[in-house]
């Protein structure tokens, strides 16, 4: 399944909505009371390597993540734990809320190069320990929401 439309845009279909929360346990209780869930959660920070934030290595960034499927869309709750992440910046400036919309792509490097060529900056990027990768772009100037491109691990493609 390709993540790009025929016109070359990687934004064919939203696959994830990312929401920043202050307290993961309270957020999980809230959403589950609404009937949303169950969530896959870990008390450990998300397994990210080679994280870069605003062009600088950010190995101290730790976020707690919980996810659930809502139809074809994954709801990702993110609680910043440590370091200077884009999620922490969002929480400090705007409070809790939708921080990003995620899209799967087949070739993250190629799609990133296209967007950078159009003047968009990567504000954060990294790899997962399972072999996936992601890049967040400075698309929040209009609407206040960052777009994230994600490439699945090789075994999940």
Secondary structure by P-SEA (a helix, b strand, c coil): cccccccccccccccbbbbbbccaaaaaaaaaaaccccccccccccccccccccccccccbbbbbbbbbcccbbbbbbbbcccccaaaaaaacccccccbbbbbbccaaaaaaaaaaacccccbbbbcccccccccccccccccbbbbbbbcccccc
